[in-house]
Amino acid sequence: MNDKAQWISADKEHVWHPFTQVSYAPENIIIERGEGACFIDVDGNKYIDGISSWWVNLHGHCNPYIISAVTKQLQQLEHSIFAAFTHKPGIALATRLLEHLPAFDKVFFSDNGSTSVEVALKMTFQYWSNKGTPKSKVIAFKEAYHGDTFGGMSVAARNAFNKPFEPLLFDVISIDTPHKDNIDALLQEMEQHLQNEDISCFIFEPLVLGASGMLMYAPEHLQLLIDLCRKYNCLTIADEVMTGFGRTGKFFATDYLNDKPDIICMSKGITGGFFPLGATACKQFIFDAFISNDKMKTFFHGHSYTGNPTICAAAIASLDIMERTETMLQIKDLSAWQAAFAQELTGYDNIENVRHTGTILAFDIKTGESTGYLNNAAEPLAEFFIKRNIILRPLGNVLYFIPPYCITKTEAEQVYAAIRALLKG
Ligand SMILES: Cc1ncc(COP(=O)(O)O)c(C=O)c1O
């Protein structure tokens, strides 16, 4: 196939794309290559990747340092089974991750964000079962998103993402996201649940609930909820799939807390945006509950590609870059630009709930329709920005900007200028 039209036609004929309603979706843009915070399409048009390709890219597309680490690893060992065998990239990555997670002791690898959550949930359910006190209830935020697998959907909001599957999802106790006006009532409600029910775990996205519309809340409120769980012996799971690896300004969002949760889920930025990888870290006491001569206490979970060494090599290279002073400065600068622009945005009366946490900026566009993923503003908004060579894909009427950390000031300014143009009409 030589010409663009043939590729487009084959794409339409053979490929089923995610989160896409083909009846009204515009023609897909064929990306040819990536470079820093940008993509270049087959016609040579350059686009700023303002959403880090679904929040995964940290250090730029085709980052040469990660490419070189991956290439080297590929020449040595592309993949191997990870049970009864191990390898240096897997060991090194777990060790390096734990250096950033001093409260944790073990890392379990899987394939993506959803599976990192499945692993966490299964760990907690089996932890209690192995201890001889099975518990199956979960507390979760009403507006959460934890992935597209059945466990992930069950512990998430009941909304457009999972409506057709609702009868198949397991019940959870849903609580509101905390804010200053509801925190006292929320703590009371939480305490009642913890007193009355056998709760296995509380799962949450720390500080930012991403897919539900970049809803943000304070670390102090999360700490109070975790403290209550601790009091009642309820395990806590931080889903840092989106917030991990610098997004909120610190290495992990849970670094804003004094007391860490028991389990942490990681994915997305873990490989710098190169490959899918899930990792679930837990504390030693959880791991210990699985050690027994009774075979039934084994964690019978694994994926064919668990701990793939090539992917681990990319993740180690991404960690090398994360640990450079220069990257921390990029995160600091980007966070400061986002904060300043958020301040400026408060002057517009056609938007509301302007918010930012670290490198993440979001606000709601007033449309007369209710705020949410199905709000009809999404498609025209995305089109407005694509015409200006910027990739922003709003969650309904929630517009957010989460670029790779390597975005230049000029590129960020281009995005801010386009947002100004949109809001000024
Ligand atoms: C907080 C959170 N958890 C889990 C997931 C699922 O990750 P994945 O799409 O890699 O399965 C996402 C994806 O957006 C997420 O934001």
The ligand as an SDF file (V2000), in Angstrom:
LIG
                    3D

 16 16  0  0  0  0  0  0  0  0999 V2000
   -6.3310    5.3380   37.4540 C   0  0  0  0  0  0  0  0  0  0  0  0
   -6.3480    4.3320   36.3400 C   0  0  0  0  0  0  0  0  0  0  0  0
   -6.3510    3.0290   36.6240 N   0  0  0  0  0  0  0  0  0  0  0  0
   -6.3390    2.0930   35.6610 C   0  0  0  0  0  0  0  0  0  0  0  0
   -6.3530    2.4480   34.3310 C   0  0  0  0  0  0  0  0  0  0  0  0
   -6.3410    1.3990   33.2590 C   0  0  0  0  0  0  0  0  0  0  0  0
   -5.1060    1.3870   32.6160 O   0  0  0  0  0  0  0  0  0  0  0  0
   -4.9430    0.6690   31.1900 P   0  0  0  0  0  0  0  0  0  0  0  0
   -5.7000    1.4940   30.2170 O   0  0  0  0  0  0  0  0  0  0  0  0
   -3.4680    0.6660   30.9440 O   0  0  0  0  0  0  0  0  0  0  0  0
   -5.4830   -0.7080   31.3370 O   0  0  0  0  0  0  0  0  0  0  0  0
   -6.3710    3.8080   33.9780 C   0  0  0  0  0  0  0  0  0  0  0  0
   -6.4290    4.2060   32.5780 C   0  0  0  0  0  0  0  0  0  0  0  0
   -6.7160    5.3150   32.2070 O   0  0  0  0  0  0  0  0  0  0  0  0
   -6.3670    4.7800   35.0100 C   0  0  0  0  0  0  0  0  0  0  0  0
   -6.3910    6.0840   34.7360 O   0  0  0  0  0  0  0  0  0  0  0  0
  1  2  1  0
  2  3  1  0
  2 15  2  0
  3  4  2  0
  4  5  1  0
  5  6  1  0
  5 12  2  0
  6  7  1  0
  7  8  1  0
  8  9  2  0
  8 10  1  0
  8 11  1  0
 12 13  1  0
 12 15  1  0
 13 14  2  0
 15 16  1  0
M  END
$$$$
